[in-house]
Amino acid sequence: MPEVKLHGQVASMRKIFEQQSPKDAAKGTLGNERNSINSNLNFLYSLLDGKDSKRPLKQTLTEYSERRDTPSVYVKREGFEAIYDMLNAVEKNWSTDGAQHSSPEAINAALMSKSHPEIQDVSPTFGKVVAPEIALSDMNVSECAQSINELTEYQLGVIDTTILAYKQLEILQPMDRKRRSASAENRIHDHIIASREHLAELKKTMECKFTEIKQDRNAYPDELMDAAKLRKEMLAMLTSEYRVMGIKPQEARKRALVAYNAARTDTLNNAPWKTIQREISHNGNQYSSLQRPAAEMKLGDRDVFPTAYQGKGICSSDANETKHAANLWQSSLSVEDQFGQQQTLFQGIRHGVLSPFALPARSAERIDGAQNRAKEVVTAALYSRPELMARALKGDTVPLQLVSTSLLTPTKLSFFGKEREMLRDQMQAWQTLCKAESQRDGALTLTVHNDKGEAQDVKVALDVAAFNFGVNEFSLKLGLGNDTSDSYNAVALNQLLGNDLRPEAEPGGWVGRYLEGKPMPENANKVITLSKQLKNIWNGKLHRSDGGEPYKTPQRLMMLAYEIGAVPCWNCKSGKDRTGMLDAEVKREAIAYHNQQQLKDPQEKLNEKDTKLLQTVVLQSGNLEVQKQNTGVKGNKVAKTFKLSSMNLSLTKRLGVGDVWSKVKGLAQFAKSSSKRSL
């Protein structure tokens, strides 16, 4: 496609998404289409962390059917994928009639000329489900891209989640007894008992088939389709219980979804959260990549946090949690030096967004929850610096610098998941903790548990440079949210590098003060190089486009933070997909630098050796396990491609689209969002 047409296409997309005010949206066909797009609830969560365009389509199921035919009823593709489908048709027209569709107005007209079929209801079915393999007993992930082992484990998790939802349902349903007759009460009770018996039988049937396959393999398409059906069937079961109670269909479906999501989140939270350590081989060296969950950040027998994790965790979907940070881990990379000691090449703190975004916006509970989450991140950062923790426990006020890099897309449009509001909550939490009134006598007081398990107050002189750089298609291809991000980034860059951001200027700010301490020449050169690269990126606005390296800016920020003694902290909404990819990009560059390679220039293409290293790090750094801990399945949602090729990120080129891409993608299509736990 000619470059001028691509620019017109992207400009058209931005016009559709950003130039329509709510008042204008009520007018005309374009406004109606925008409202239609906005109504797709599935879209709110699917594409923020990435949703592959080939996910299973909705279909009409036949009760107790054992057939595995291709479904005959296809329905509306939801959310942004529908837009991609429409634009794909426009793109095809360009090849034969470029002049006709080269203007934004013509693109808009073609885009809005498409109509959609009605969404069909999915009828409940409790047919046989084939799941012929043992479940994995630990958090290891399979070598198979779409492992039948892990698919079976996922299906068992869906059934166990539904069983838990039924237990909670039995507790809740007597609340309305006063309005029911005895016969109605008996009917409801019998219906629940029958459903629970069916669930037990379904689970038993699956478990009896475990030994039919002797070794792991990739799941067949029909097995993937069965797994996709299962969650819908379980939701249909729960919906039927609420319908028996006399609740209207729409409300019944809503309550069923809330009950299922709450049970799923509780199941994931209450699983054991263990340290993940994986080895990466490169150039004859063995690198150790470690992911340590908050539950195992210990000085003694229990974790260091005010409220104990008790060996458990807070998964990324728990958007109501106000005491703990979501998906909080310490990530590090080390290698054995010439003396047999482990040399740390990089370490930092990764987490989900600080905002408990399921709570009402701007509510006191949500604001306090974000601050509590931020305090846990600060505590984890202090834990990652043992020398500072030791001094703090002795009564010293210790300085602690954090470079927080968020990867959200803070657009004003609500159907992008309201990441703008989440980012606002996070930035306000950091600002509050750093304010003078929060830091009595120049210090923030934290409560930690020492090596004896005793609660002890420690004082930290906290300073946070808080950034946000969008790294998904919406930021880097459509430019959404970049102005909001840069309003924060300009301030944080001045903190980090000083007020003079010319590449040739001497670094100021935190970096300047670090260099004044005359560090080792090799480290000083590394710091200066990273600083210049960041200035070049900022001045050229390279962070606003893909340029062959989506994570170019946050990767260099994280490395620079670590080199000057600050603690790198990074997050996306969930803390597993975009966050995991940044983790891998940083560790790839750290390993390459350790092997005497120069730091890569921004947007420099990876050579074949670099690509293989990135592939190895993505698969063997523990990130797939972190994803599985949070969703029950391995797989990174950023591994997606669209029919509209101009919307694809360069990750396809950096990783390749073959076997490695499939392994990175894994079973991510089953990682459903379950953040809404209350009505």
C-alpha positions as CSV (number, residue, x, y, z in Angstrom):
1,M,0.0,0.0,0.0
2,P,1.4,3.4,-0.9
3,E,2.6,5.4,2.2
4,V,0.2,8.3,1.5
5,K,-2.8,6.0,1.7
6,L,-1.6,4.4,5.0
7,H,-1.3,7.9,6.5
8,G,-4.8,8.7,5.3
9,Q,-6.1,5.5,6.8
10,V,-4.6,6.1,10.2
11,A,-5.8,9.7,10.2
12,S,-9.2,8.5,9.4
13,M,-9.1,6.1,12.3
14,R,-8.1,8.8,14.7
15,K,-10.9,11.0,13.4
16,I,-13.4,8.3,14.1
17,F,-12.1,7.7,17.6
18,E,-11.1,11.1,18.9
19,Q,-13.0,13.8,17.0
20,Q,-16.5,12.7,17.8
21,S,-17.9,14.3,20.9
22,P,-20.7,12.7,22.8
23,K,-23.1,15.3,21.3
24,D,-21.9,14.6,17.7
25,A,-22.1,10.9,18.3
26,A,-25.9,11.0,18.6
27,K,-26.1,12.4,15.0
28,G,-26.1,10.5,11.8
29,T,-24.8,7.1,10.7
30,L,-21.3,7.7,12.0
31,G,-22.6,8.5,15.4
32,N,-24.8,5.4,15.5
33,E,-21.9,3.3,14.5
34,R,-19.7,4.8,17.2
35,N,-22.4,4.1,19.8
36,S,-22.7,0.5,18.5
37,I,-19.0,0.0,18.9
38,N,-19.1,1.5,22.4
39,S,-21.8,-1.0,23.4
40,N,-19.5,-4.0,22.9
41,L,-18.7,-5.0,26.5
42,N,-16.3,-7.7,25.4
43,F,-14.2,-5.0,23.8
44,L,-13.6,-3.2,27.1
45,Y,-11.1,-5.7,28.2
46,S,-10.1,-7.9,25.3
47,L,-7.8,-5.7,23.3
48,L,-6.2,-3.6,26.1
49,D,-3.8,-6.5,26.8
50,G,-4.3,-7.9,23.4
51,K,-6.9,-10.2,21.9
52,D,-6.2,-12.3,18.9
53,S,-8.4,-11.8,15.9
54,K,-9.0,-15.6,15.5
55,R,-10.7,-16.2,18.9
56,P,-13.6,-18.7,18.8
57,L,-16.8,-17.2,17.4
58,K,-20.2,-17.4,19.2
59,Q,-22.3,-20.2,18.0
60,T,-25.5,-22.2,18.6
61,L,-24.8,-25.4,20.4
62,T,-26.8,-28.6,20.3
63,E,-27.5,-30.1,23.7
64,Y,-25.6,-33.4,24.4
65,S,-24.1,-33.3,21.0
66,E,-20.8,-35.2,20.4
67,R,-20.3,-33.8,16.9
68,R,-17.2,-31.6,16.2
69,D,-18.5,-30.0,13.0
70,T,-17.7,-26.5,12.1
71,P,-20.5,-24.4,13.6
72,S,-23.1,-23.3,11.1
73,V,-24.2,-20.1,12.9
74,Y,-21.7,-17.3,12.9
75,V,-22.3,-13.9,14.5
76,K,-21.0,-10.4,14.9
77,R,-17.3,-10.1,15.5
78,E,-17.0,-7.8,18.5
79,G,-15.2,-4.6,19.3
80,F,-12.1,-3.4,17.4
81,E,-11.9,-6.5,15.4
82,A,-15.1,-5.6,13.6
83,I,-13.5,-2.3,12.7
84,Y,-10.4,-4.1,11.4
85,D,-12.6,-6.4,9.3
86,M,-14.3,-3.3,7.8
87,L,-11.0,-1.6,7.2
88,N,-9.6,-4.7,5.6
89,A,-12.3,-4.5,3.0
90,V,-11.3,-0.9,2.4
91,E,-7.7,-1.8,2.1
92,K,-8.6,-4.4,-0.6
93,N,-10.4,-1.7,-2.5
94,W,-7.4,0.5,-2.4
95,S,-5.4,-2.0,-4.5
96,T,-7.9,-1.6,-7.5
97,D,-9.3,1.9,-6.9
98,G,-6.8,3.8,-4.9
99,A,-8.0,7.3,-5.9
100,Q,-11.5,6.6,-4.8
101,H,-10.6,5.8,-1.2
102,S,-7.5,7.9,-0.6
103,S,-9.1,10.7,1.3
104,P,-10.3,10.4,5.0
105,E,-13.8,11.2,4.0
106,A,-13.9,8.4,1.5
107,I,-12.5,6.0,4.1
108,N,-15.1,7.0,6.6
109,A,-17.8,6.5,4.1
110,A,-16.5,3.0,3.2
111,L,-16.0,2.1,6.8
112,M,-19.5,3.1,7.8
113,S,-21.2,1.3,4.9
114,K,-20.9,-2.1,6.5
115,S,-23.7,-3.7,8.3
116,H,-23.6,-6.3,11.0
117,P,-25.8,-9.4,11.6
118,E,-27.6,-9.7,14.9
119,I,-25.9,-11.5,17.8
120,Q,-27.4,-15.0,18.4
121,D,-28.1,-16.3,21.8
122,V,-26.0,-19.3,23.0
123,S,-28.2,-22.1,24.3
124,P,-26.9,-24.0,27.3
125,T,-25.5,-27.5,26.8
126,F,-23.8,-29.9,29.1
127,G,-22.4,-32.3,26.5
128,K,-19.4,-34.5,26.9
129,V,-16.0,-32.7,27.1
130,V,-12.9,-34.4,25.9
131,A,-9.9,-33.6,28.1
132,P,-7.5,-36.6,27.8
133,E,-4.4,-35.7,29.9
134,I,-3.2,-35.2,33.4
135,A,-3.2,-31.7,34.8
136,L,0.1,-30.0,35.5
137,S,1.0,-30.3,39.2
138,D,3.1,-27.1,39.4
139,M,3.5,-23.8,37.6
140,N,5.8,-25.2,34.9
141,V,4.6,-24.6,31.3
142,S,4.6,-27.0,28.4
143,E,6.8,-26.9,25.4
144,C,3.7,-27.2,23.3
145,A,2.2,-23.9,22.1
146,Q,-1.4,-25.0,22.9
147,S,-0.8,-27.8,25.3
148,I,-3.5,-30.4,25.8
149,N,-2.3,-30.7,29.3
150,E,-2.7,-27.1,30.1
151,L,-6.0,-26.9,28.1
152,T,-7.3,-29.7,30.3
153,E,-6.1,-28.0,33.4
154,Y,-7.9,-24.8,32.3
155,Q,-11.2,-26.8,31.7
156,L,-10.9,-28.3,35.2
157,G,-10.4,-24.8,36.6
158,V,-13.5,-23.6,34.9
159,I,-15.5,-26.5,36.4
160,D,-14.0,-25.9,39.9
161,T,-14.8,-22.2,39.5
162,T,-18.4,-23.0,38.8
163,I,-18.6,-25.3,41.7
164,L,-17.3,-22.6,44.0
165,A,-19.8,-20.1,42.5
166,Y,-22.6,-22.6,43.3
167,K,-21.4,-22.8,46.9
168,Q,-21.6,-19.1,47.2
169,L,-25.0,-19.1,45.5
170,E,-26.4,-21.5,48.1
171,I,-25.3,-19.0,50.8
172,L,-26.8,-16.0,49.1
173,Q,-30.1,-17.4,47.8
174,P,-31.9,-17.8,51.2
175,M,-31.8,-14.0,51.5
176,D,-35.0,-13.7,49.4
177,R,-36.9,-16.5,51.1
178,K,-39.6,-14.3,52.6
179,R,-41.0,-13.6,49.2
180,R,-41.2,-17.3,48.1
181,S,-43.6,-20.1,48.8
182,A,-42.4,-23.4,50.2
183,S,-42.9,-25.1,46.8
184,A,-40.8,-22.4,45.1
185,E,-38.1,-22.8,47.7
186,N,-38.0,-26.6,47.2
187,R,-37.9,-26.2,43.4
188,I,-34.9,-23.8,43.7
189,H,-33.1,-26.1,46.1
190,D,-33.7,-29.2,43.9
191,H,-32.5,-27.3,40.8
192,I,-29.2,-26.3,42.5
193,I,-28.6,-29.8,43.8
194,A,-29.2,-31.3,40.4
195,S,-26.8,-28.8,38.8
196,R,-24.1,-29.5,41.4
197,E,-24.5,-33.2,40.8
198,H,-24.1,-32.6,37.1
199,L,-20.9,-30.6,37.7
200,A,-19.4,-33.4,39.9
201,E,-20.2,-35.9,37.1
202,L,-18.7,-33.7,34.5
203,K,-15.5,-33.3,36.5
204,K,-15.4,-37.0,37.1
205,T,-15.8,-37.7,33.4
206,M,-12.9,-35.5,32.5
207,E,-10.7,-37.0,35.2
208,C,-11.4,-40.5,34.0
209,K,-9.9,-39.6,30.6
210,F,-6.6,-38.3,31.9
211,T,-4.7,-41.5,31.0
212,E,-5.9,-41.7,27.4
213,I,-3.0,-39.6,26.0
214,K,0.5,-40.7,27.2
215,Q,2.4,-37.5,26.4
216,D,1.7,-33.8,25.9
217,R,0.8,-32.4,22.5
218,N,-0.8,-29.5,20.9
219,A,-4.6,-29.4,21.2
220,Y,-6.7,-30.1,18.2
221,P,-9.0,-27.4,16.8
222,D,-12.1,-29.2,18.0
223,E,-10.6,-29.6,21.5
224,L,-9.9,-25.8,21.6
225,M,-13.5,-25.2,20.5
226,D,-14.8,-27.5,23.3
227,A,-12.8,-25.5,25.8
228,A,-14.2,-22.2,24.4
229,K,-17.7,-23.6,24.8
230,L,-17.2,-24.8,28.4
231,R,-17.1,-21.4,30.0
232,K,-20.2,-20.3,28.2
233,E,-22.0,-23.4,29.3
234,M,-21.0,-22.9,32.9
235,L,-22.3,-19.3,32.7
236,A,-25.5,-20.6,31.2
237,M,-25.9,-23.0,34.1
238,L,-25.5,-20.2,36.7
239,T,-27.8,-18.0,34.7
240,S,-30.5,-20.7,34.9
241,E,-30.3,-20.7,38.7
242,Y,-31.0,-17.0,38.9
243,R,-33.9,-17.5,36.4
244,V,-35.4,-20.2,38.6
245,M,-35.3,-17.6,41.4
246,G,-37.5,-15.4,39.3
247,I,-34.9,-12.9,38.2
248,K,-35.2,-11.4,34.8
249,P,-33.0,-12.7,32.0
250,Q,-30.7,-9.7,31.6
251,E,-30.2,-9.3,35.4
252,A,-29.7,-13.1,35.7
253,R,-26.9,-13.1,33.1
254,K,-25.3,-10.2,34.9
255,R,-25.4,-11.9,38.3
256,A,-24.1,-15.1,36.8
257,L,-21.1,-13.4,35.3
258,V,-20.3,-11.6,38.5
259,A,-20.6,-14.8,40.5
260,Y,-18.4,-16.7,38.1
261,N,-15.7,-14.0,37.9
262,A,-15.6,-13.6,41.7
263,A,-15.2,-17.4,42.1
264,R,-12.5,-17.4,39.4
265,T,-10.6,-14.6,41.0
266,D,-10.8,-16.2,44.5
267,T,-9.5,-19.5,43.0
268,L,-6.5,-17.8,41.4
269,N,-5.8,-15.7,44.5
270,N,-5.8,-18.7,46.8
271,A,-3.5,-20.9,44.8
272,P,0.1,-21.1,46.0
273,W,2.2,-18.3,44.7
274,K,5.8,-19.5,44.5
275,T,9.1,-18.0,43.2
276,I,9.8,-18.8,39.6
277,Q,13.4,-19.3,38.6
278,R,14.5,-20.2,35.0
279,E,17.8,-20.6,33.4
280,I,18.7,-18.9,30.1
281,S,21.7,-20.2,28.1
282,H,23.6,-17.8,25.9
283,N,27.2,-17.8,24.6
284,G,28.3,-20.4,27.1
285,N,26.8,-18.5,30.1
286,Q,23.9,-19.5,32.3
287,Y,21.7,-16.6,33.2
288,S,19.2,-16.9,36.0
289,S,15.9,-15.1,35.5
290,L,13.9,-14.9,38.8
291,Q,10.3,-13.8,39.4
292,R,9.6,-13.6,43.2
293,P,5.9,-13.0,44.2
294,A,5.1,-10.7,47.1
295,A,4.2,-13.7,49.3
296,E,7.9,-14.8,49.2
297,M,9.4,-11.4,49.9
298,K,10.5,-12.4,53.4
299,L,13.1,-11.5,56.0
300,G,12.0,-14.3,58.3
301,D,9.2,-16.9,58.2
302,R,6.5,-14.5,56.9
303,D,6.4,-11.8,54.2
304,V,7.4,-8.2,54.9
305,F,4.0,-6.6,54.3
306,P,1.6,-5.3,56.9
307,T,-1.2,-7.7,55.9
308,A,0.3,-11.1,55.3
309,Y,-0.1,-12.9,51.9
310,Q,0.1,-16.3,53.6
311,G,1.7,-17.9,50.6
312,K,-1.1,-16.6,48.3
313,G,-1.4,-13.7,45.9
314,I,-3.6,-11.1,44.3
315,C,-4.2,-11.9,40.6
316,S,-4.5,-9.3,37.9
317,S,-8.3,-9.6,37.7
318,D,-8.9,-8.6,41.4
319,A,-9.8,-4.9,40.7
320,N,-11.5,-4.4,44.0
321,E,-8.5,-5.2,46.2
322,T,-7.5,-2.2,48.4
323,K,-5.0,-3.7,50.8
324,H,-2.5,-5.4,48.5
325,A,-1.0,-4.4,45.1
326,A,-2.2,-6.6,42.3
327,N,0.2,-9.1,40.7
328,L,3.3,-7.8,42.6
329,W,6.7,-9.5,41.8
330,Q,10.4,-8.8,42.1
331,S,12.1,-9.5,38.8
332,S,15.8,-10.0,38.4
333,L,18.5,-11.3,36.1
334,S,21.9,-12.6,37.3
335,V,24.9,-14.6,36.1
336,E,27.8,-16.3,37.8
337,D,30.9,-14.2,37.8
338,Q,34.6,-15.4,37.7
339,F,34.6,-15.9,41.4
340,G,31.5,-18.1,41.4
341,Q,29.3,-15.4,42.9
342,Q,26.0,-14.4,41.4
343,Q,26.3,-11.0,39.7
344,T,23.0,-9.1,39.3
345,L,22.6,-7.5,35.9
346,F,19.2,-6.1,36.5
347,Q,16.4,-6.1,39.0
348,G,13.2,-4.2,39.7
349,I,9.5,-4.5,40.8
350,R,6.7,-5.3,38.4
351,H,3.0,-5.1,39.2
352,G,-0.5,-4.4,38.0
353,V,-2.0,-0.9,37.8
354,L,-2.2,0.7,41.3
355,S,-5.9,1.7,40.7
356,P,-8.6,-0.6,42.2
357,F,-10.5,0.3,39.1
358,A,-13.7,-1.7,39.7
359,L,-14.5,0.7,42.6
360,P,-16.4,3.9,41.8
361,A,-14.2,6.5,40.2
362,R,-12.9,9.2,42.6
363,S,-14.4,7.4,45.6
364,A,-12.5,7.6,48.9
365,E,-12.2,3.8,48.9
366,R,-10.6,3.8,45.4
367,I,-8.2,6.6,46.3
368,D,-7.1,5.0,49.6
369,G,-6.8,1.6,47.8
370,A,-4.5,3.1,45.2
371,Q,-2.3,4.6,48.0
372,N,-2.2,1.3,49.8
373,R,-1.1,-0.5,46.6
374,A,1.5,2.1,46.1
375,K,2.9,1.6,49.6
376,E,3.2,-2.1,48.9
377,V,5.2,-1.4,45.8
378,V,7.5,1.0,47.8
379,T,7.9,-1.8,50.5
380,A,8.8,-4.3,47.7
381,A,11.3,-1.8,46.3
382,L,12.9,-1.4,49.8
383,Y,13.0,-5.2,50.1
384,S,14.9,-5.4,46.8
385,R,17.6,-3.2,48.3
386,P,18.8,-5.3,51.3
387,E,21.4,-2.7,52.4
388,L,18.7,0.0,52.6
389,M,16.3,-2.3,54.4
390,A,19.0,-3.2,57.0
391,R,19.6,0.5,57.7
392,A,15.9,1.3,57.9
393,L,15.4,-1.5,60.4
394,K,18.1,0.1,62.5
395,G,16.2,3.3,62.6
396,D,17.8,5.3,59.8
397,T,15.8,7.3,57.4
398,V,16.9,5.9,54.0
399,P,16.7,7.6,50.6
400,L,14.7,5.6,48.0
401,Q,14.3,6.6,44.4
402,L,11.7,4.9,42.2
403,V,11.4,5.2,38.5
404,S,7.8,4.1,37.8
405,T,7.1,3.3,34.2
406,S,3.5,2.6,33.3
407,L,2.4,1.1,29.9
408,L,-1.2,2.2,29.8
409,T,-3.1,3.9,26.9
410,P,-4.8,6.9,28.6
411,T,-7.3,7.8,26.0
412,K,-10.5,9.7,26.9
413,L,-12.7,7.0,25.1
414,S,-14.4,4.8,27.7
415,F,-14.5,1.7,25.5
416,F,-10.7,1.4,25.7
417,G,-11.1,0.3,29.3
418,K,-10.8,3.6,31.1
419,E,-7.0,3.4,31.4
420,R,-6.9,7.2,31.6
421,E,-8.7,7.1,34.9
422,M,-6.5,4.3,36.1
423,L,-3.4,6.2,35.2
424,R,-4.7,9.3,37.0
425,D,-5.3,7.2,40.2
426,Q,-1.7,5.8,40.0
427,M,-0.1,9.2,39.4
428,Q,-2.1,10.7,42.3
429,A,-1.1,7.9,44.6
430,W,2.6,8.5,43.8
431,Q,2.2,12.2,44.3
432,T,0.4,11.8,47.6
433,L,3.2,9.5,49.0
434,C,5.8,12.0,48.0
435,K,4.1,15.1,49.4
436,A,5.6,16.7,52.5
437,E,2.4,16.1,54.5
438,S,2.7,12.4,53.8
439,Q,6.4,12.4,54.9
440,R,6.7,13.5,58.5
441,D,10.2,14.8,59.2
442,G,11.0,14.3,55.6
443,A,10.2,10.6,55.5
444,L,7.4,8.3,54.6
445,T,6.6,5.7,57.4
446,L,6.1,2.1,56.3
447,T,5.3,-0.9,58.4
448,V,7.3,-4.0,57.6
449,H,7.8,-7.3,59.3
450,N,11.4,-8.0,60.4
451,D,13.3,-11.3,60.5
452,K,11.5,-12.2,63.8
453,G,8.1,-11.7,62.2
454,E,7.5,-8.5,64.3
455,A,5.8,-5.4,62.8
456,Q,8.2,-2.5,62.8
457,D,7.9,1.0,61.4
458,V,10.7,2.2,59.1
459,K,11.3,5.6,57.5
460,V,11.9,6.2,53.8
461,A,12.7,9.5,52.1
462,L,10.8,8.6,48.9
463,D,11.2,10.2,45.5
464,V,9.3,8.9,42.5
465,A,9.8,9.8,38.8
466,A,6.5,8.6,37.3
467,F,6.3,7.9,33.5
468,N,3.7,6.5,31.2
469,F,4.4,5.2,27.7
470,G,1.7,3.5,25.6
471,V,3.1,0.4,23.8
472,N,0.1,-1.1,22.1
473,E,-1.4,-0.5,18.7
474,F,-3.7,2.3,19.9
475,S,-0.8,4.4,21.1
476,L,1.9,3.6,18.5
477,K,-0.3,3.3,15.4
478,L,-3.2,5.6,16.2
479,G,-1.5,8.0,18.6
480,L,-4.2,7.6,21.3
481,G,-3.4,8.9,24.7
482,N,0.1,10.2,23.9
483,D,-0.6,13.8,24.9
484,T,-1.9,12.7,28.3
485,S,1.2,10.5,28.8
486,D,3.6,13.2,27.8
487,S,2.1,15.7,30.3
488,Y,3.4,13.3,33.0
489,N,6.6,12.3,31.1
490,A,7.9,15.9,30.7
491,V,7.9,16.4,34.5
492,A,9.5,13.0,35.2
493,L,12.2,13.5,32.6
494,N,13.2,16.7,34.3
495,Q,13.5,14.8,37.5
496,L,15.6,12.1,36.0
497,L,17.7,14.0,33.5
498,G,17.4,17.7,34.4
499,N,15.8,20.6,32.6
500,D,18.2,20.7,29.6
501,L,17.0,17.8,27.5
502,R,19.3,18.5,24.5
503,P,21.3,15.3,23.7
504,E,24.6,17.2,23.8
505,A,23.9,18.7,27.3
506,E,25.4,17.2,30.4
507,P,22.7,15.2,32.3
508,G,21.2,16.8,35.3
509,G,18.6,15.6,37.8
510,W,19.1,12.2,39.4
511,V,21.5,11.1,36.7
512,G,23.6,14.2,37.0
513,R,23.9,13.7,40.8
514,Y,24.9,10.1,40.2
515,L,27.6,11.0,37.8
516,E,29.0,13.6,40.2
517,G,29.8,10.6,42.5
518,K,32.3,9.5,39.9
519,P,31.2,5.9,39.3
520,M,33.3,3.3,37.5
521,P,34.1,4.5,33.9
522,E,32.3,1.6,32.3
523,N,29.1,2.3,34.2
524,A,29.4,6.0,33.7
525,N,29.6,5.5,29.9
526,K,26.6,3.2,30.0
527,V,24.6,5.8,31.9
528,I,25.6,8.6,29.6
529,T,24.7,6.5,26.5
530,L,21.3,5.6,27.9
531,S,20.6,9.2,28.8
532,K,21.5,10.5,25.3
533,Q,19.3,7.8,23.8
534,L,16.4,8.9,25.9
535,K,16.9,12.5,25.0
536,N,17.0,11.7,21.3
537,I,13.8,9.6,21.6
538,W,12.1,12.4,23.4
539,N,13.2,15.2,21.1
540,G,12.3,13.2,18.0
541,K,9.0,12.0,19.5
542,L,10.1,8.5,18.6
543,H,8.2,7.2,21.7
544,R,5.0,8.0,19.9
545,S,5.5,5.4,17.1
546,D,6.6,1.8,16.8
547,G,9.7,2.4,14.7
548,G,10.6,-1.3,14.8
549,E,10.9,-1.2,18.7
550,P,7.6,-0.8,20.6
551,Y,9.3,-0.8,24.0
552,K,12.3,1.3,23.2
553,T,11.6,4.1,25.7
554,P,10.5,2.1,28.8
555,Q,13.3,-0.4,28.2
556,R,16.0,2.3,28.4
557,L,14.3,4.0,31.4
558,M,14.3,0.7,33.3
559,M,18.0,0.0,32.6
560,L,19.0,3.6,33.4
561,A,17.1,3.5,36.7
562,Y,18.9,0.4,37.7
563,E,22.3,1.7,36.8
564,I,22.0,4.9,38.9
565,G,20.8,3.0,42.0
566,A,17.1,3.8,41.6
567,V,14.5,1.0,41.7
568,P,12.8,0.4,38.4
569,C,9.1,-0.3,38.7
570,W,6.9,-1.1,35.8
571,N,3.3,-2.0,35.1
572,C,0.5,-2.2,32.6
573,K,-3.2,-2.8,33.6
574,S,-2.8,-6.4,34.5
575,G,1.0,-6.6,35.1
576,K,1.4,-9.7,32.9
577,D,1.3,-9.1,29.2
578,R,2.8,-5.7,28.3
579,T,4.6,-5.8,31.6
580,G,6.0,-9.3,30.7
581,M,7.2,-8.2,27.3
582,L,9.0,-5.2,28.8
583,D,10.6,-7.6,31.3
584,A,11.9,-9.7,28.4
585,E,13.1,-6.8,26.3
586,V,15.2,-5.4,29.3
587,K,16.7,-8.8,30.1
588,R,17.5,-9.4,26.4
589,E,19.5,-6.1,26.2
590,A,21.2,-6.8,29.6
591,I,22.4,-10.2,28.4
592,A,23.6,-8.8,25.1
593,Y,25.5,-6.0,26.9
594,H,27.1,-8.6,29.3
595,N,28.4,-10.3,26.1
596,Q,30.3,-7.2,25.1
597,Q,27.7,-5.9,22.7
598,Q,27.1,-2.2,22.4
599,L,23.8,-0.8,23.6
600,K,21.5,-0.8,20.6
601,D,20.4,2.5,19.2
602,P,16.7,3.3,19.3
603,Q,14.8,1.6,16.6
604,E,17.8,-0.4,15.5
605,K,16.7,-3.7,14.0
606,L,17.6,-7.0,15.7
607,N,20.0,-9.2,13.8
608,E,19.5,-12.9,13.6
609,K,21.5,-13.6,16.8
610,D,19.6,-10.9,18.7
611,T,16.2,-12.3,17.5
612,K,17.1,-15.7,18.8
613,L,18.2,-14.3,22.1
614,L,14.9,-12.4,22.5
615,Q,12.9,-15.5,21.6
616,T,14.8,-17.5,24.3
617,V,14.3,-14.8,26.9
618,V,10.6,-14.5,26.2
619,L,10.0,-18.2,26.6
620,Q,12.5,-18.9,29.4
621,S,12.4,-15.9,31.7
622,G,9.4,-17.0,33.8
623,N,6.9,-14.7,32.1
624,L,4.7,-17.5,30.8
625,E,4.4,-18.8,34.3
626,V,3.5,-15.4,35.7
627,Q,0.7,-15.3,33.1
628,K,-0.5,-18.7,34.1
629,Q,-0.5,-17.7,37.7
630,N,-2.8,-14.9,37.0
631,T,-5.2,-16.5,34.5
632,G,-4.8,-20.2,34.7
633,V,-3.3,-20.4,31.2
634,K,0.0,-19.5,29.7
635,G,0.1,-17.0,26.8
636,N,0.8,-13.4,26.2
637,K,-2.0,-11.3,24.7
638,V,0.4,-9.0,22.9
639,A,1.1,-11.8,20.5
640,K,-1.6,-11.0,18.1
641,T,-1.9,-10.1,14.4
642,F,-4.6,-8.4,12.5
643,K,-5.8,-8.7,8.9
644,L,-5.2,-5.0,8.6
645,S,-1.4,-5.4,8.5
646,S,-0.7,-1.7,9.0
647,M,-2.0,-2.0,12.5
648,N,0.4,-4.8,13.5
649,L,3.3,-3.9,15.8
650,S,6.8,-4.8,14.9
651,L,6.8,-7.6,17.5
652,T,6.0,-9.9,14.7
653,K,9.4,-9.0,13.2
654,R,11.3,-9.0,16.4
655,L,10.1,-12.4,17.5
656,G,9.1,-14.0,14.2
657,V,5.7,-15.4,13.5
658,G,6.6,-19.1,13.5
659,D,6.7,-21.7,16.3
660,V,8.1,-19.2,18.9
661,W,5.2,-16.8,18.2
662,S,2.7,-19.6,18.7
663,K,4.4,-20.5,22.1
664,V,4.3,-16.9,23.2
665,K,0.7,-16.6,22.3
666,G,-0.1,-19.9,23.9
667,L,-3.7,-20.2,25.3
668,A,-4.1,-16.4,25.8
669,Q,-7.5,-16.5,24.1
670,F,-8.8,-18.2,27.2
671,A,-7.5,-15.6,29.6
672,K,-10.9,-13.9,30.1
673,S,-11.1,-10.7,32.0
674,S,-12.9,-11.1,35.4
675,S,-12.4,-7.8,37.0
676,K,-16.0,-7.0,37.7
677,R,-16.9,-8.7,40.9
678,S,-19.7,-6.6,42.1
679,L,-23.1,-5.5,40.7
